[in-house]
Each structure stands twice: as structure tokens, then as C-alpha cells.
Amino acid sequence: GSLSDEFLESIKKDEVMLYAGQ
């Protein structure tokens, strides 16, 4: 996808990691 899509996907992954950490 576009750089924006990859950027958003990266953020989503980070959020999932944070939720999993909690």
C-alpha cells in the first residue's frame, strides 16, 4: 500500500502491543 497505509498499520500494531502489555 501507500506510505500512509503502512504508517497506520505500524501504529495499529503498536497500539495492540500496548493493549497486550496492559
PQR file with spaces between the fields and no chain letter, atoms N, CA, C, O and H, PARSE charges and radii, in Angstrom:
ATOM       1  N    GLY     1       0.813   -1.201    0.000 -0.4000 1.5000
ATOM       2  CA   GLY     1       0.000    0.000    0.000 -0.0000 2.0000
ATOM       3  C    GLY     1       0.846    1.249    0.000  0.5500 1.7000
ATOM       4  O    GLY     1       2.053    1.202   -0.235 -0.5500 1.4000
ATOM       5  N    SER     2       0.200    2.367    0.266 -0.4000 1.5000
ATOM       6  CA   SER     2       0.913    3.631    0.283 -0.0000 2.0000
ATOM       7  C    SER     2       1.663    3.786    1.600  0.5500 1.7000
ATOM       8  O    SER     2       1.470    3.008    2.534 -0.5500 1.4000
ATOM       9  H    SER     2      -0.781    2.406    0.457  0.4000 1.0000
ATOM      10  N    LEU     3       2.523    4.802    1.662 -0.4000 1.5000
ATOM      11  CA   LEU     3       3.269    5.023    2.902 -0.0000 2.0000
ATOM      12  C    LEU     3       2.308    5.290    4.041  0.5500 1.7000
ATOM      13  O    LEU     3       2.569    4.879    5.172 -0.5500 1.4000
ATOM      14  H    LEU     3       2.680    5.435    0.903  0.4000 1.0000
ATOM      15  N    SER     4       1.201    5.968    3.772 -0.4000 1.5000
ATOM      16  CA   SER     4       0.215    6.276    4.807 -0.0000 2.0000
ATOM      17  C    SER     4      -0.346    4.987    5.379  0.5500 1.7000
ATOM      18  O    SER     4      -0.448    4.832    6.596 -0.5500 1.4000
ATOM      19  H    SER     4       0.989    6.301    2.854  0.4000 1.0000
ATOM      20  N    ASP     5      -0.714    4.052    4.491 -0.4000 1.5000
ATOM      21  CA   ASP     5      -1.289    2.786    4.945 -0.0000 2.0000
ATOM      22  C    ASP     5      -0.297    2.040    5.828  0.5500 1.7000
ATOM      23  O    ASP     5      -0.656    1.524    6.887 -0.5500 1.4000
ATOM      24  H    ASP     5      -0.632    4.177    3.503  0.4000 1.0000
ATOM      25  N    GLU     6       0.956    1.989    5.379 -0.4000 1.5000
ATOM      26  CA   GLU     6       1.969    1.284    6.171 -0.0000 2.0000
ATOM      27  C    GLU     6       2.167    1.979    7.509  0.5500 1.7000
ATOM      28  O    GLU     6       2.360    1.320    8.531 -0.5500 1.4000
ATOM      29  H    GLU     6       1.247    2.408    4.519  0.4000 1.0000
ATOM      30  N    PHE     7       2.119    3.307    7.509 -0.4000 1.5000
ATOM      31  CA   PHE     7       2.284    4.070    8.748 -0.0000 2.0000
ATOM      32  C    PHE     7       1.141    3.757    9.714  0.5500 1.7000
ATOM      33  O    PHE     7       1.364    3.520   10.901 -0.5500 1.4000
ATOM      34  H    PHE     7       1.961    3.842    6.680  0.4000 1.0000
ATOM      35  N    LEU     8      -0.097    3.759    9.184 -0.4000 1.5000
ATOM      36  CA   LEU     8      -1.257    3.464   10.025 -0.0000 2.0000
ATOM      37  C    LEU     8      -1.174    2.043   10.564  0.5500 1.7000
ATOM      38  O    LEU     8      -1.479    1.798   11.731 -0.5500 1.4000
ATOM      39  H    LEU     8      -0.278    3.951    8.220  0.4000 1.0000
ATOM      40  N    GLU     9      -0.759    1.101    9.709 -0.4000 1.5000
ATOM      41  CA   GLU     9      -0.646   -0.291   10.144 -0.0000 2.0000
ATOM      42  C    GLU     9       0.377   -0.394   11.267  0.5500 1.7000
ATOM      43  O    GLU     9       0.182   -1.143   12.224 -0.5500 1.4000
ATOM      44  H    GLU     9      -0.511    1.300    8.761  0.4000 1.0000
ATOM      45  N    SER    10       1.466    0.358   11.151 -0.4000 1.5000
ATOM      46  CA   SER    10       2.504    0.349   12.182 -0.0000 2.0000
ATOM      47  C    SER    10       1.931    0.848   13.501  0.5500 1.7000
ATOM      48  O    SER    10       2.188    0.267   14.555 -0.5500 1.4000
ATOM      49  H    SER    10       1.624    0.967   10.373  0.4000 1.0000
ATOM      50  N    ILE    11       1.150    1.929   13.441 -0.4000 1.5000
ATOM      51  CA   ILE    11       0.543    2.486   14.654 -0.0000 2.0000
ATOM      52  C    ILE    11      -0.410    1.462   15.261  0.5500 1.7000
ATOM      53  O    ILE    11      -0.415    1.261   16.475 -0.5500 1.4000
ATOM      54  H    ILE    11       0.941    2.401   12.585  0.4000 1.0000
ATOM      55  N    LYS    12      -1.213    0.817   14.426 -0.4000 1.5000
ATOM      56  CA   LYS    12      -2.170   -0.168   14.928 -0.0000 2.0000
ATOM      57  C    LYS    12      -1.439   -1.286   15.654  0.5500 1.7000
ATOM      58  O    LYS    12      -1.866   -1.727   16.721 -0.5500 1.4000
ATOM      59  H    LYS    12      -1.209    0.980   13.439  0.4000 1.0000
ATOM      60  N    LYS    13      -0.326   -1.747   15.067 -0.4000 1.5000
ATOM      61  CA   LYS    13       0.455   -2.808   15.700 -0.0000 2.0000
ATOM      62  C    LYS    13       0.977   -2.340   17.052  0.5500 1.7000
ATOM      63  O    LYS    13       0.934   -3.084   18.032 -0.5500 1.4000
ATOM      64  H    LYS    13       0.021   -1.388   14.200  0.4000 1.0000
ATOM      65  N    ASP    14       1.470   -1.105   17.102 -0.4000 1.5000
ATOM      66  CA   ASP    14       1.996   -0.555   18.352 -0.0000 2.0000
ATOM      67  C    ASP    14       0.892   -0.495   19.399  0.5500 1.7000
ATOM      68  O    ASP    14       1.120   -0.816   20.565 -0.5500 1.4000
ATOM      69  H    ASP    14       1.505   -0.500   16.306  0.4000 1.0000
ATOM      70  N    GLU    15      -0.311   -0.082   18.983 -0.4000 1.5000
ATOM      71  CA   GLU    15      -1.431    0.007   19.917 -0.0000 2.0000
ATOM      72  C    GLU    15      -1.767   -1.375   20.462  0.5500 1.7000
ATOM      73  O    GLU    15      -2.017   -1.537   21.657 -0.5500 1.4000
ATOM      74  H    GLU    15      -0.496    0.179   18.036  0.4000 1.0000
ATOM      75  N    VAL    16      -1.771   -2.369   19.577 -0.4000 1.5000
ATOM      76  CA   VAL    16      -2.075   -3.730   20.007 -0.0000 2.0000
ATOM      77  C    VAL    16      -1.043   -4.185   21.036  0.5500 1.7000
ATOM      78  O    VAL    16      -1.387   -4.833   22.024 -0.5500 1.4000
ATOM      79  H    VAL    16      -1.568   -2.238   18.607  0.4000 1.0000
ATOM      80  N    MET    17       0.222   -3.843   20.797 -0.4000 1.5000
ATOM      81  CA   MET    17       1.290   -4.214   21.731 -0.0000 2.0000
ATOM      82  C    MET    17       1.031   -3.553   23.082  0.5500 1.7000
ATOM      83  O    MET    17       1.201   -4.182   24.127 -0.5500 1.4000
ATOM      84  H    MET    17       0.502   -3.317   19.994  0.4000 1.0000
ATOM      85  N    LEU    18       0.620   -2.282   23.062 -0.4000 1.5000
ATOM      86  CA   LEU    18       0.360   -1.566   24.309 -0.0000 2.0000
ATOM      87  C    LEU    18      -0.808   -2.198   25.057  0.5500 1.7000
ATOM      88  O    LEU    18      -0.732   -2.396   26.269 -0.5500 1.4000
ATOM      89  H    LEU    18       0.483   -1.771   22.213  0.4000 1.0000
ATOM      90  N    TYR    19      -1.887   -2.516   24.345 -0.4000 1.5000
ATOM      91  CA   TYR    19      -3.047   -3.134   24.983 -0.0000 2.0000
ATOM      92  C    TYR    19      -2.662   -4.482   25.565  0.5500 1.7000
ATOM      93  O    TYR    19      -3.089   -4.833   26.665 -0.5500 1.4000
ATOM      94  H    TYR    19      -1.949   -2.355   23.360  0.4000 1.0000
ATOM      95  N    ALA    20      -1.852   -5.242   24.826 -0.4000 1.5000
ATOM      96  CA   ALA    20      -1.427   -6.567   25.291 -0.0000 2.0000
ATOM      97  C    ALA    20      -0.559   -6.410   26.546  0.5500 1.7000
ATOM      98  O    ALA    20      -0.623   -7.229   27.462 -0.5500 1.4000
ATOM      99  H    ALA    20      -1.505   -4.957   23.933  0.4000 1.0000
ATOM     100  N    GLY    21       0.260   -5.336   26.574 -0.4000 1.5000
ATOM     101  CA   GLY    21       1.125   -5.096   27.718 -0.0000 2.0000
ATOM     102  C    GLY    21       0.323   -4.822   28.974  0.5500 1.7000
ATOM     103  O    GLY    21       0.717   -5.213   30.073 -0.5500 1.4000
ATOM     104  H    GLY    21       0.312   -4.670   25.829  0.4000 1.0000
ATOM     105  N    GLN    22      -0.815   -4.142   28.804 -0.4000 1.5000
ATOM     106  CA   GLN    22      -1.669   -3.849   29.949 -0.0000 2.0000
ATOM     107  C    GLN    22      -2.417   -5.103   30.351  0.5500 1.7000
ATOM     108  O    GLN    22      -3.199   -5.077   31.302 -0.5500 1.4000
ATOM     109  H    GLN    22      -1.135   -3.825   27.911  0.4000 1.0000
